[in-house]
Every structure is written in C-alpha cells, then in structure tokens.
C-alpha cells in the first residue's frame, strides 16, 4: 500500500493548480448564397495561451489587454497552425477583430476567421490546439448552417452538430446539418459516421480519470469501507465482501445523484458558481472525508455528507456546453453522454480500489498504514490544493 500512496503523491500534482479542465470552443457556420462561405469562431482561454506563448511578460500573473494585443499576430499564427479544415483546402483568413470575453471560469480570447470553401456534405476538422503541451485539453465543436438556432423538425434550419475534439486524436468528419444521410456517408469514411454529440461519453470517462481530486475523495470514502465497528468502538475487518460493498454502494449512489444534479444545473446555466469558489470547496471536502477516517467528525452521517459533498463536486464536473448555444435536445443528449461517461469511469475506479482494499483488509497493519496513513496523505494533498486554489499559488510543480 506504500506504493499506492507514493503513486498518489506522484500523480496528484499533475492537476494541482485547479480541477478546471482546459477547453476551447470552435464554432463553424456555413453561409453565403451558394453555401461556400465558412464563418469560424475560436474561443481560447487566456490562461492556456499564456502557458504556450508566455503572454505575461511582466510576470505579475495578471494578463492585460495590452499584453495580449501586442501578441495577437503570434496568437493567430499559433491557432491557424493547429487548425485545418477539409485537409487544408479551406484556408482561413482573419475576420473581425479579436476581443476578450469574461466568463465564470476566466477570460477568453475570441478569434474570428472566414474561408471560401467548396460546399460538401461533410466537414473534416483537424484540431491540434495545445496537443503538444496538454493532453487533457479538449475542443468543443459546433457545426451549423445559416440561422442554425432552430430545432430540427420545427420548420427551421436543422439543429447544429456537436462534437468533442481531442488534439491528440485523428481528424474528425462531421456531417453538415441538413445533409442527407446518403450523401454524408458517401463523402465520409465509415468511422466518421458518428451521431451528434459523439465523443462526450469518452470525455466523461476521461474527465473523471484526470480529476485526481474527485478520485481522492472517493478513495477517502473507500478506505474504511472494509472495516466494521466493534461494540467497544474499535474496528475489525468485515467477514464477507458484501458487508463492505453494499454500504459503499449507498455512499457512491448518494454522491452520484448529487453531482448529477449540480452538473445539470451548471451545464444548463441555471446555477453558476466560479471555480475560484468550487475548487477550494472540493479540497475541503477531501480534508473532511479524510479526517472522518481518523476521528468521526461526521458522526456517522456519511451518506448525508456524501450527498452534500457531491453537490459541490458536481460543479467541478460541470460541462461548458452552455457556451455553444445548442438546441435543448442536442444539449441534453451531449450532457447525458458526458454524465454516463463520468459514472462509468467512477464505477471502474471504485471497483478496482475496493477490490484491492478487500484483499488487504486482514493485514494487521491495515488500520495504521492504509487507513490512517492514506488519510493523512489525502489531508496533506488537499491542504496543498486548498492553499494553491485560494491564493493562486504554485506549491507543487505540474
């Protein structure tokens, strides 16, 4: 188990600064009388651009419009070098001037491009933004025809297509909304015939696997699950695996229901809370869960607190799909896929960790090394995360 603790110490710093994933928004609309004009909008977080282009020249950790404006040519060149449409046949030219938008998770630079491109039933997008520095980055792609805010079947333009873009994966081929299934399938390889919103299940799995703070919280809940209380207040290993599994199912179910609620609320932008509040709160939930393993601060109400803590974690999971102005049906489909992916990844983690803990439960030093030692490691990491997230510091290198 010492090896497991050491692995956590090595892996956790990879996401020490914040849980907020690196995302960018790519919106492509087809217009023109002949449908031969592409309007492209690319929204990129300034924090991500600073990481690759060192925009903060004075090192004060605060980007100004002046610092960004002097590097707009470099930023545009970087973006264009990592975005190709139709295998480069649709060359992108600068459109309207760049602008900065403030959002709940920080400031974004909005770049606009335009291209004259021969109409086709499908669009191939080769997206490589930040792939060389951040394998966790994802682009969110919205492909629409003119006036594509109408819902398909309501007498308007067909609803836009939505895809997740992995900068380390192969280019994606997306059917244009309204293109016939036959023409789209003829123009695209079989592997590209994906439903709108495809890829968000995998993104949900990916999101939980790189969410070390969420995983650490689950591990804290699992550590005492293979022990039961004796009448004298001490703990002993459970006799049968079912004694550990079923109580854990209850805890994880409460956590899942809660974070699914707030994930939906945040994604539909019904409730928005800044990551500067959510991320420190997530670190606090880890500290409390770990402390409860050492001393019963929750006083046996772990299911209730799993639900309450799950509400907080749901905002950390929150998708950024709301920024893409999707019709309700397409948005709900993508959100459902993402949430199912989160649950699948969470189930896999819980199953593996619980199986390991069940195998170790009869070790005479389980309580001292695994339960107490593991909880202390969790408290230490959560404390570092809390300090970093509250004071915007870097205590552990990523």
C-alpha positions as CSV (number, residue, x, y, z in Angstrom):
1,X,0.0,0.0,0.0
2,X,3.0,2.3,0.5
3,X,3.4,2.0,-3.3
4,X,-0.2,3.2,-3.8
5,X,0.4,6.2,-1.5
6,X,3.6,7.0,-3.3
7,X,1.7,6.8,-6.7
8,X,-0.8,9.3,-5.4
9,X,2.0,11.7,-4.3
10,X,3.4,11.5,-7.8
11,X,0.2,11.7,-9.8
12,X,-1.8,14.3,-7.8
13,X,0.4,17.3,-8.6
14,X,-0.4,16.9,-12.3
15,X,-3.7,18.7,-11.6
16,X,-2.6,20.6,-8.5
17,X,-3.4,24.1,-9.7
18,X,-7.1,23.6,-10.5
19,X,-9.5,21.0,-11.5
20,X,-11.0,23.1,-14.3
21,X,-10.2,21.3,-17.5
22,X,-8.6,23.1,-20.5
23,X,-11.3,23.8,-23.0
24,X,-11.7,25.8,-26.2
25,X,-14.7,26.5,-28.3
26,X,-14.8,26.1,-32.1
27,X,-17.9,27.2,-33.9
28,X,-18.3,26.9,-37.6
29,X,-21.2,28.1,-39.6
30,X,-21.8,27.8,-43.4
31,X,-23.3,30.8,-45.2
32,X,-23.3,32.6,-48.5
33,X,-25.8,32.3,-51.3
34,X,-24.1,29.1,-52.6
35,X,-23.2,27.8,-49.1
36,X,-19.5,28.4,-50.0
37,X,-18.5,30.6,-47.1
38,X,-17.4,29.4,-43.7
39,X,-17.5,31.7,-40.6
40,X,-15.2,30.3,-37.9
41,X,-15.1,31.5,-34.3
42,X,-12.5,30.2,-31.9
43,X,-12.7,31.0,-28.2
44,X,-9.5,30.2,-26.3
45,X,-8.8,30.6,-22.6
46,X,-6.1,33.2,-21.9
47,X,-4.6,31.0,-19.2
48,X,-4.0,28.3,-21.9
49,X,-2.5,30.8,-24.4
50,X,-0.2,32.1,-21.7
51,X,1.1,28.6,-21.0
52,X,2.3,28.2,-24.5
53,X,3.1,31.7,-25.6
54,X,4.2,33.4,-22.4
55,X,1.9,36.3,-22.7
56,X,2.5,37.6,-19.2
57,X,5.7,39.5,-19.9
58,X,6.0,41.3,-16.6
59,X,5.4,38.1,-14.6
60,X,2.7,39.6,-12.3
61,X,0.3,36.7,-13.1
62,X,-2.3,39.2,-14.4
63,X,-2.8,39.4,-18.2
64,X,-3.7,42.8,-19.5
65,X,-5.3,43.7,-22.9
66,X,-2.0,45.5,-23.7
67,X,0.0,42.3,-23.2
68,X,-2.5,40.3,-25.3
69,X,-2.8,42.9,-28.0
70,X,0.9,43.0,-28.7
71,X,0.9,39.3,-29.3
72,X,-2.2,38.9,-31.4
73,X,-0.2,38.1,-34.5
74,X,1.6,35.3,-32.7
75,X,-1.7,34.0,-31.2
76,X,-3.4,34.0,-34.6
77,X,-0.4,32.2,-36.2
78,X,-0.4,29.6,-33.4
79,X,-4.2,28.9,-33.8
80,X,-4.0,28.7,-37.6
81,X,-1.1,26.3,-37.5
82,X,-3.1,23.9,-35.4
83,X,-6.5,24.1,-37.2
84,X,-7.1,22.7,-40.7
85,X,-10.4,22.3,-42.4
86,X,-11.1,19.9,-45.3
87,X,-7.4,18.8,-45.3
88,X,-6.3,22.4,-45.8
89,X,-8.4,23.1,-48.8
90,X,-10.4,25.7,-46.8
91,X,-7.8,28.3,-46.0
92,X,-8.7,30.5,-43.1
93,X,-8.3,34.3,-43.2
94,X,-8.7,36.7,-40.3
95,X,-12.2,38.1,-39.8
96,X,-13.5,40.6,-37.3
97,X,-11.0,42.0,-34.7
98,X,-10.2,39.8,-31.7
99,X,-12.0,40.5,-28.5
100,X,-11.9,39.3,-24.9
101,X,-14.9,37.8,-23.1
102,X,-15.0,37.3,-19.3
103,X,-16.7,34.1,-18.2
104,X,-17.3,32.2,-15.0
105,X,-14.1,30.2,-15.4
106,X,-11.9,33.1,-16.6
107,X,-11.2,35.3,-19.6
108,X,-11.3,34.0,-23.2
109,X,-9.9,35.5,-26.4
110,X,-12.3,35.4,-29.3
111,X,-10.8,35.0,-32.7
112,X,-12.8,35.2,-35.9
113,X,-11.9,33.7,-39.3
114,X,-13.5,33.3,-42.7
115,X,-13.0,31.0,-45.6
116,X,-14.3,30.5,-49.1
117,X,-14.8,26.8,-49.4
118,X,-16.5,24.5,-51.9
119,X,-19.7,23.1,-50.4
120,X,-19.6,19.5,-49.3
121,X,-22.0,17.2,-47.3
122,X,-19.3,16.7,-44.6
123,X,-16.7,18.8,-42.9
124,X,-13.3,17.5,-41.8
125,X,-11.7,19.2,-38.9
126,X,-8.1,18.6,-37.9
127,X,-7.8,20.2,-34.4
128,X,-4.3,20.3,-32.7
129,X,-4.6,23.1,-30.3
130,X,-2.4,22.6,-27.2
131,X,-1.9,19.0,-28.1
132,X,1.8,19.3,-27.6
133,X,1.6,20.7,-24.1
134,X,-1.7,19.5,-22.6
135,X,-3.1,16.0,-23.5
136,X,-6.1,16.7,-21.3
137,X,-7.2,19.7,-23.5
138,X,-10.5,19.3,-25.4
139,X,-12.1,21.4,-28.0
140,X,-15.9,21.7,-28.3
141,X,-17.1,21.9,-31.9
142,X,-20.4,23.3,-33.0
143,X,-21.2,23.0,-36.7
144,X,-24.2,24.8,-38.1
145,X,-25.7,26.1,-41.2
146,X,-27.1,29.6,-41.5
147,X,-29.6,30.5,-38.7
148,X,-29.0,27.2,-37.1
149,X,-30.7,28.0,-33.8
150,X,-33.9,26.3,-34.9
151,X,-34.7,22.9,-33.7
152,X,-34.8,20.2,-36.3
153,X,-38.4,19.3,-37.3
154,X,-39.8,22.7,-36.2
155,X,-39.7,24.2,-39.7
156,X,-36.3,25.8,-39.4
157,X,-32.8,25.0,-40.2
158,X,-31.7,21.6,-38.8
159,X,-30.1,21.7,-35.4
160,X,-26.3,22.1,-35.2
161,X,-23.9,19.1,-34.8
162,X,-21.8,18.9,-31.7
163,X,-18.5,17.1,-31.3
164,X,-15.7,16.9,-28.8
165,X,-12.2,17.4,-30.3
166,X,-9.1,15.6,-28.9
167,X,-6.0,17.4,-30.2
168,X,-4.0,14.1,-30.0
169,X,-6.5,12.0,-32.0
170,X,-7.2,11.7,-35.7
171,X,-9.2,14.4,-37.5
172,X,-13.0,14.2,-37.2
173,X,-15.5,14.3,-40.0
174,X,-18.8,15.9,-39.2
175,X,-21.9,15.8,-41.5
176,X,-23.3,19.3,-42.2
177,X,-26.7,19.8,-40.6
178,X,-29.3,19.1,-43.2
179,X,-27.1,16.9,-45.4
180,X,-28.8,13.7,-46.5
181,X,-27.6,10.6,-44.8
182,X,-26.7,9.0,-48.1
183,X,-24.5,11.9,-49.3
184,X,-22.8,12.3,-45.9
185,X,-22.0,8.5,-45.7
186,X,-20.6,8.6,-49.3
187,X,-18.3,11.5,-48.5
188,X,-17.1,10.3,-45.1
189,X,-15.2,7.2,-44.0
190,X,-17.4,4.7,-42.1
191,X,-15.6,5.6,-38.8
192,X,-16.7,9.2,-39.2
193,X,-20.4,8.4,-39.3
194,X,-21.0,9.4,-35.7
195,X,-24.1,10.7,-34.1
196,X,-24.3,14.4,-33.0
197,X,-22.6,14.8,-29.6
198,X,-20.4,11.7,-30.2
199,X,-17.3,11.5,-28.1
200,X,-18.8,13.0,-24.9
201,X,-19.1,9.6,-23.2
202,X,-15.4,9.2,-23.6
203,X,-14.9,12.7,-22.4
204,X,-16.8,11.9,-19.3
205,X,-14.6,8.9,-18.6
206,X,-11.5,11.0,-19.4
207,X,-12.7,13.8,-17.1
208,X,-13.1,11.5,-14.0
209,X,-9.8,9.8,-14.7
210,X,-7.8,13.0,-14.7
211,X,-9.9,14.5,-11.9
212,X,-7.4,13.5,-9.2
213,X,-9.3,15.5,-6.5
214,X,-12.5,13.7,-7.3
215,X,-10.8,10.3,-7.3
216,X,-9.0,11.1,-4.0
217,X,-12.4,12.0,-2.4
218,X,-13.8,8.6,-3.5
219,X,-10.7,6.8,-2.1
220,X,-11.2,8.5,1.2
221,X,-14.7,7.2,1.4
222,X,-13.5,3.7,0.4
223,X,-10.6,3.3,2.9
224,X,-12.8,2.5,6.0
225,X,-15.4,0.5,4.0
226,X,-13.7,-2.8,4.5
227,X,-13.7,-2.4,8.3
228,X,-16.7,-2.6,10.7
229,X,-17.2,-1.0,14.1
230,X,-16.9,-3.3,17.2
231,X,-19.0,-2.7,20.3
232,X,-16.0,-1.3,22.1
233,X,-15.6,1.4,19.4
234,X,-12.7,-0.3,17.7
235,X,-12.6,-1.6,14.1
236,X,-12.1,-5.0,12.6
237,X,-12.1,-6.4,9.1
238,X,-15.5,-7.3,7.6
239,X,-16.1,-11.0,7.4
240,X,-17.7,-11.0,4.0
241,X,-17.2,-8.8,1.0
242,X,-20.9,-7.9,0.9
243,X,-20.6,-6.1,4.2
244,X,-18.2,-3.6,2.5
245,X,-19.8,-3.4,-0.9
246,X,-23.4,-2.6,0.0
247,X,-22.7,0.3,2.4
248,X,-20.3,1.6,-0.2
249,X,-23.0,1.4,-2.9
250,X,-25.2,3.6,-0.8
251,X,-22.4,6.2,-0.3
252,X,-21.5,6.3,-4.0
253,X,-25.1,6.4,-5.1
254,X,-25.7,9.5,-2.9
255,X,-22.6,11.1,-4.3
256,X,-23.6,10.3,-7.9
257,X,-27.2,11.6,-7.5
258,X,-25.9,14.8,-6.0
259,X,-23.2,15.6,-8.5
260,X,-25.5,14.7,-11.4
261,X,-28.0,17.3,-10.1
262,X,-25.5,20.1,-9.9
263,X,-23.8,19.0,-13.2
264,X,-27.1,19.5,-15.0
265,X,-27.9,22.8,-13.2
266,X,-24.4,24.2,-14.0
267,X,-24.5,23.0,-17.6
268,X,-27.9,24.5,-18.3
269,X,-26.5,27.7,-16.6
270,X,-29.4,27.6,-14.1
271,X,-26.8,27.9,-11.3
272,X,-23.3,29.2,-11.9
273,X,-20.5,29.3,-9.3
274,X,-17.0,30.4,-10.0
275,X,-14.2,27.8,-10.0
276,X,-12.5,30.1,-7.5
277,X,-15.2,29.0,-5.0
278,X,-15.8,25.5,-6.2
279,X,-12.2,24.3,-6.4
280,X,-11.2,25.2,-2.8
281,X,-14.5,23.7,-1.6
282,X,-13.6,20.4,-3.3
283,X,-10.3,20.4,-1.5
284,X,-12.2,21.0,1.8
285,X,-14.5,18.0,1.1
286,X,-11.4,15.8,0.8
287,X,-10.0,17.0,4.0
288,X,-13.3,16.4,5.9
289,X,-13.7,12.9,4.4
290,X,-10.1,12.0,5.4
291,X,-10.4,13.5,8.9
292,X,-13.6,11.4,9.4
293,X,-11.5,8.3,8.8
294,X,-9.2,9.3,11.7
295,X,-11.9,10.7,14.0
296,X,-15.7,10.6,13.4
297,X,-16.3,14.3,12.7
298,X,-19.3,13.4,10.5
299,X,-20.7,11.4,13.4
300,X,-21.9,8.5,11.3
301,X,-23.8,10.6,8.8
302,X,-21.6,9.8,5.9
303,X,-24.4,9.2,3.4
304,X,-25.8,12.7,4.1
305,X,-22.5,14.3,3.7
306,X,-21.7,12.2,0.6
307,X,-24.8,13.8,-0.9
308,X,-23.9,17.3,0.2
309,X,-20.3,17.0,-0.9
310,X,-21.5,15.5,-4.2
311,X,-23.4,18.7,-4.9
312,X,-20.1,20.6,-4.6
313,X,-18.2,18.1,-6.8
314,X,-20.9,18.4,-9.5
315,X,-19.9,22.0,-10.2
316,X,-16.3,20.7,-10.6
317,X,-17.6,18.3,-13.2
318,X,-19.7,21.0,-14.9
319,X,-19.6,20.9,-18.6
320,X,-19.1,24.0,-20.6
321,X,-21.6,23.1,-23.3
322,X,-23.8,26.1,-22.4
323,X,-21.4,28.4,-24.2
324,X,-22.3,26.8,-27.5
325,X,-25.9,27.9,-27.7
326,X,-27.3,24.5,-28.5
327,X,-30.9,23.5,-29.1
328,X,-32.3,21.8,-26.0
329,X,-32.4,18.3,-27.5
330,X,-28.8,18.2,-28.7
331,X,-27.6,19.8,-25.5
332,X,-29.4,17.2,-23.3
333,X,-28.0,14.4,-25.4
334,X,-24.4,15.5,-25.1
335,X,-24.9,16.2,-21.4
336,X,-26.3,12.7,-20.8
337,X,-23.4,11.1,-22.7
338,X,-20.9,13.1,-20.7
339,X,-22.6,12.2,-17.3
340,X,-22.8,8.5,-18.2
341,X,-19.1,8.6,-19.0
342,X,-18.3,10.1,-15.6
343,X,-20.4,7.4,-13.9
344,X,-18.7,4.6,-15.9
345,X,-15.3,5.9,-15.0
346,X,-16.3,6.4,-11.4
347,X,-17.6,2.8,-11.2
348,X,-14.4,1.4,-12.7
349,X,-12.3,3.3,-10.1
350,X,-14.5,2.3,-7.2
351,X,-14.5,-1.4,-8.3
352,X,-10.7,-1.6,-8.6
353,X,-9.9,0.2,-5.4
354,X,-12.4,-1.6,-3.3
355,X,-11.2,-5.0,-4.6
356,X,-7.6,-4.0,-3.6
357,X,-8.8,-2.9,-0.1
358,X,-10.8,-6.1,0.4
359,X,-7.7,-8.1,-0.4
360,X,-5.7,-6.1,2.2
361,X,-8.3,-5.9,4.9
362,X,-6.9,-8.7,7.1
363,X,-3.4,-7.2,7.1
364,X,-2.6,-6.5,10.7
365,X,-1.3,-3.0,9.9
366,X,-4.2,-2.1,7.7
367,X,-5.6,0.5,10.1
368,X,-2.3,2.1,10.9
369,X,-0.8,2.2,7.4
370,X,-3.7,2.1,4.9
371,X,-6.5,3.8,6.8
372,X,-4.5,6.3,8.9
373,X,-1.6,6.7,6.6
374,X,-3.7,7.0,3.5
375,X,-6.0,9.5,5.2
376,X,-3.0,11.6,6.3
377,X,-1.6,11.7,2.7
378,X,-5.0,12.8,1.5
379,X,-5.2,15.6,4.1
380,X,-1.7,16.7,3.1
381,X,-2.5,16.9,-0.6
382,X,-5.9,18.5,0.0
383,X,-4.2,21.2,2.1
384,X,-1.8,22.0,-0.6
385,X,-4.6,22.2,-3.2
386,X,-6.6,24.4,-0.9
387,X,-3.7,26.9,-0.4
388,X,-3.0,26.9,-4.1
389,X,-6.6,27.5,-5.1
390,X,-7.3,30.1,-2.5
391,X,-4.1,32.2,-3.0
392,X,-3.5,31.3,-6.7
393,X,-0.1,29.9,-5.9
394,X,2.0,27.0,-7.3
395,X,3.3,25.0,-4.4
396,X,3.8,21.8,-6.4
397,X,5.2,21.8,-10.0
398,X,2.9,20.3,-12.6
